[in-house]
Amino acid sequence: MSVTAAKGFTAAGIAAGIKAPLANGSGGNPDLALVVNNGPRLAAAGVFTSNRVKAAPVVWSEQVLKGGRVSAVILNSGGANACTGPLGFQDTHATAEKVAEVLDGHSAGEVAVASTGLIGIRLPMDKLLPGVEQAAAELSEHGGEKAAIAIKTTDSVHKTSQVTVGVPPAAAGGTPTRPEAGGGWTVGGMAKGAGMLAPGLATMLVVLTTDADLPAADLDTALRAATRTTFDRVDSDGCMSTNDTVLLLASGASGVVPEAAVFAEAVRTVCDDLARQLIGDAEGASKDIRIEVVGAASEDDAVEVGRSIARNNLLKCAIHGEDPNWGRVLSAIGTTSAVFEPDQLNVAINDVWVCKNGSVGEDRDLVDMRYREVRITADLAAGTESAVIWANDLTADYVHENSAYSS
């Protein structure tokens, strides 16, 4: 799976020395990934953090994406290159120039750059630039997994996904096949993210690839529709990153022009899978919380209520303690501007309606919270719209992760 599942793409992931060596002494710590679109089409779209404090690579890549073409993406972990001033932006520019130099026929103006790690520290360019050369030398159509590993920070696992349309699935237990030209087409992707996960058009770093033959405008439409209901509805800790980047690259190598709706659904499926993996790997989490708001007067109301519930730390602590404290759900709903009547609110936790008409419902002792996934349904009884937000519990491990050392 991953970014090389689609035809026309190669990738690599290497240890450039940006991160400290692995603690177990087994060698370098992967920290630099390169993804290359070998065409024939170089169409691309992207969405980025809405944080007003943007990292240098975000500022650079936003400019690159205005041209609708990306021939390569260079990504590093071990440093965000955020809040590093003009020199940090020069480092981003130099990185893109280096990629263009080592890849024959490429232009720096078509190289997207993404970084993740600690804010406020410049990248070690004496290690990063030679690493670009090494990554270019190791490019392979089988390099997607290594690339996904190289962009991890506090992630415990790397995250990849793939959807292939129009090709029979691989035999059970086999390796997914790359579709031949004229047959099917594929959307593949990789993501990193375990903390600072909050809505803002994107969540952490994601690279999606497809061999469908589509122009940049079609990619942009599909990507924005997908991120709106997937990455934009993941809310782990209410903290928005300065570096959030989601890119979608099309090589056109399959020669297939899919229907817009079919392509959009494939992109959404991959994004949804990656978003779920992000929540599942959230720092210190022991519970994945699915918050579904129904009966809303508008989708915006449903999303606002869902996010308010997701960000209620008292509730997140209760979920960690397996306490079905529905009062904290109502309290979160009450802080929003959504349309509802307090005496008509209904709340279910794991399908037990513990609150009915704004008051006591079924016996809360009926709620079984032993398992990883916890489902909260909030019925506003004000309309027909709905939305789903994914969150996680608040644990001592999360506090340790973000207080014992810089992360």
N, C-alpha and C positions, 0 to 999 in steps of 0.2 A: 504494500500500500504506500501511501505518502505522495510526495510531490513528483515522483518519477513514474507514477502509475500510468499517467497519460503519455502518449507518444510525443516525441519532440523535446523532451526535457532531460537534462542530466543534473546531477547534484553531487555534493561532497560535504563531509563534515570532518573537521580535523581539530587537533589541539595545537593552538598557536602560542600558548603561554600567557594568554590574557588572564585566565583564571589560575589560581594556585594549583599545583599538582594534586592528584588524588591522594587522600589521606592514607590509603592503604599501601601506598608506594608502588602501585601497579602501573604507573606511567602518567602521561599527560591527561589533563582534564579537557574533554572536547568543548570548544568555545567559539568556533568559527564555521559558518555554513555558507555555501555558495549554491545557488540554483540558477541554471542557465536555460533560457528558451532558445532552442535551435531552429525554430520556425517550422514552416515558411512564414507564418504570421507572427507578429510581435505585439499583438493587442493586449491591453492591460487596463485594469480599473483598480481603485483603491479607496478605502475609507480609513479615517484616522481619528485619534483621540479628539474630543471636543474640549479638553483641558486647555485653558488659555496659556498655561506654561507648557510649551512644547519642546521636546528634545530636538537637537540639531538634525538627526536623521529624519525625523518627521517633517521638519521644515523643508529639507532637501527633497524628500520623496514626494511630498505634496506638489512641488514644482515639476518634478519628473513626470508625475501622472497626468499633469495638464496636457501633455503631448499625446497621451493615450497609447504610448509604446514603452515597453520594458523588455530589455533583452536579458537582463540578469538581476538577481537580488543577492546582496551580500548581507549576512546577518551575524552579529556577534552577541555572545553572552559575556558576563563578567564586567560589564560597565554600560550604563545607560547613555552616556554622552549627552546628558541633560543638565542644563544650568551650567554650562561650561564656556559660555560667551563666544565671541568671534573665533577664538582659536579652536573651540570645539566644532564649530561649523566648518572651519578649514580642514579639520581632521576628517569630517564626513566627506567633503569634496575630494580630499586626497585619496580616500578609500575608493570612491567611485572611479577616480582617474586610474588607480592601480588596477582595478578590475578590467577597465577598458583596455589598459596596456597589455595585460596578460591574455586577454581573450581577443583573438584576431578579428578585426572588423567591427568591434563594438565601440560605442560612444559613451562617455561618462554621463551624458545627458539622458541616457536610456538605462542607467543603472540605479535601481532603488537600493536604499540603505536602511537597515533596521538594527537597533541595538537594545539590549536589556541588561539590567543590573543596577548597581548602586548609582544614585543621582549625585552629581556634583564633583565627579572625579574624571579627569581626562583619560582617554584610552591610551594604552602603551603602543604608540604607532610603530616603534622599533620592532615590535612583535607582530602587530596586526598586519602590516604591509607584507612582510615575508610570508605570513600565513596565507595571504591571498594567493601568492604564487603556488604554495603547496596545495591549497584547495583546488586551484585550477588544474594542477597536474593530476589530481585524483578524481576528477569529474567522471561520473559513470551513470548509466541509466538505472543502476541498482543502488545509487548513493542516497536515496531518499531517507532511509532509516537513520543513517549516520548524520545527515543534516538535521533531522528532528532531534536527535540526541544532543547535538552541539549547541542548540539554542536553549537548553534547560537552564534554569537558575535554581530556585527552591523546589522545582518540580521533582516529584519522586519517580515519575515515569514520563517517557516521551509520548506524544499524542499524534496519531495519524488517522486518516480516514480515506475512503475511496468509494465511488459509485461508478459502475460501468453500465451503459445503456446500449442495448442492441447486440450484445454478445452473450452467449450462454455462459453461466458461471463456471468457474473452475471446478474440477472434480473435488469432492469432499476431501479436505486435508491437503489439497494441493495449493500451489502458489497462484494467486490471481494472474491472469494473462493480460498482456498488453494488446489491445485491439488492433487488428490489421487495418490499413487504409481501405476505405470503402465499406468497412463493416460498422462496428459500433464506435462509441466515443466515451471518454472517461473524464470525471472530475476527481482529482485527488487533492490531498492537503495535509499540512502539518501545523501544529500549534504549540505554543508554550504559554504557561500561565498557571500560577498557584496562589498568588496574592495580588493585592491591588486590583481586584476584579470588580468593576462597577460599570454600569451603562455609560456609553460615550461613543457610539457608532461602532466601536470595535473593542475587543478585550485582549490586551497583550499583543503578542506577535503571531500572525497567521499568514501562511502563504498557500494559496490555492492554485492549482493548475488544471488546464483542460486542453485536450487536443481537438475540441470542436472548432469549427471554422466560423468565428463570429467577430464582428468589429468591436472596438472599445465601448461604444455607446450601449450595445446590447449587454456586454459584460457589466457595465456600471449599473444598469437597470436591475439585473439579476442579483448582483452583489448587495446593493442597497436594500432590496426587498428581503434578502436572506438575513442580513445582519440585523435588520430592524426587529425580527422576531426570534433571533437566536442569541448572538453575542450581546446584543443590546438589552437582553432580558436575563442576563446572568449577573447576579449581584451577591458576591461573596462577603465583602467587608465594607462596602460603601465607599471605597477609596479608588479614585480614578487615576490611572497611570498617565505619565507625561509622554509615553512612548507607544501607546496603542496603535497598531498598524494591521490592517487586513488587506492583502493584495490578491487579485485574481488575474492570472496570466493565461493567454490562449495561444497555442502554437499553430492551430489549424492543420496539424499533421494527419488527422484522421480523414480530412477531406469531407467531413459530414457537417451540414448546416442543420442543427436540430431546431425543432419548433421552440419558440420563445418560452412557452409555458413549461415544456418538458425540461428544458435546460435550467430554468429558474428553480424548478423543484429539485433537480439534482444538486444544484449549488446549495439550496436550503438544507437538503438532507445531510450533506457533508458538514455544513456549518453547525447544524443542530447536534450532530454526533460529536464534533470537536468541543462545542460549548458544554455539553454534558460531561465530557472528559475533564474539562477545566474545573468544573464544580466538584467532580468526583475526586480531584487531586488537590483541592483547596487546602491551604496550610493548616495543619492540625485538625482538620474536620473529621468528625466521626459520624455525622448524619448529612445526607443530601435532602434538602427540603424543597418539595414541589408545591408552589403556592399558586393555586388557580382561583382567580377572581371571576365570578359569574354574576349575571343579573345586573350588570353595570349599564348606566345610561349612555356611555360612550367607551370606545376602546381606550382613550386617554385616561378616563377615570379608572378603568380596570388596571392599567399599567401603574398609575400613581398609587393606588391602594396596594397593589402587589409589591411595589418597591418599598412602601412604608412598612409593610409587614416584614419584608426581607431584612430591613435595616434596624429592626427593633432588637437591641442587644439583650434586653430582659427576656424576650421571647426566645432568642437564639440560645441563651443560657438554659432556659427551661427545657428546650428541645434536647440539649445535650444531657440534661439530667433525666430525660424521658418523662417529663412532667407535662401533661396536656393542658397547659394553662391558657385556656381560651380567652380569658379576660385581657391578656396582653395583646391578643389579636384585635379585639375590639378597640383597645386603647390606640393601637397603631392606625386603625381605620379612621378613628375620630380626629386624627391630626391632619387629614387630607382635605382637599377642596371638592372631593367627589360628591355627586348627588346621592343621598340616601337618607332614610329616616332611622334613627337609632333603634326604635322599637320594632323594626322590621329586619334587622340584621340576623343572618344565620351563619354559623361556623361549624365545619366538620373537621375533625382530625382523624386521619386514617379511616375515613368513611363513617365515623361515629359523630352524629350531629349533637355536639356538646352544648351548643348555643342555638336556641330557637327564639325568633322574634325578640332579639336583644336581651334574652334572659336565659335561665338555666334550661338546658335541653336534656339529652340522654345522659346517663351516668358516665362521668369521665373515667371511671375505673374500667370501662369497657374498651378503652383505647389501648391497643397493643403497639408499643413503641420500641420493641426490641430490635427491629431490623434497621438497616442502613437508611432506607428511604422513608421519609415522613411526608405525608400528603396533607396539606391544609387547603380546604375549600372555603372561600369567603363569598357568601351570597348577599349582594347589596340590595336585591329585590327592587331595583330601580330601572331595569331595562333588559336588553337582550345581548349586550356585548360582553366579551370575556377576554382574558389574557392569562398567560402562564409566566411566572417568574421563578427562576431557580436560585436557591440560596443554600447556606450550610450553617451548622451550629457554631457556637463560640466556645472554644475549649481552652484549657490551660496550655495545651501544646501550641495553640496559635499565639498566645501571649509570649511564650518562651521563644518561639520562632522570630518574633518581631521585637524582642527586647534584649535577649541575651547577646546578640551580635547584630551588626549592620546587615540588612537584607534589602 
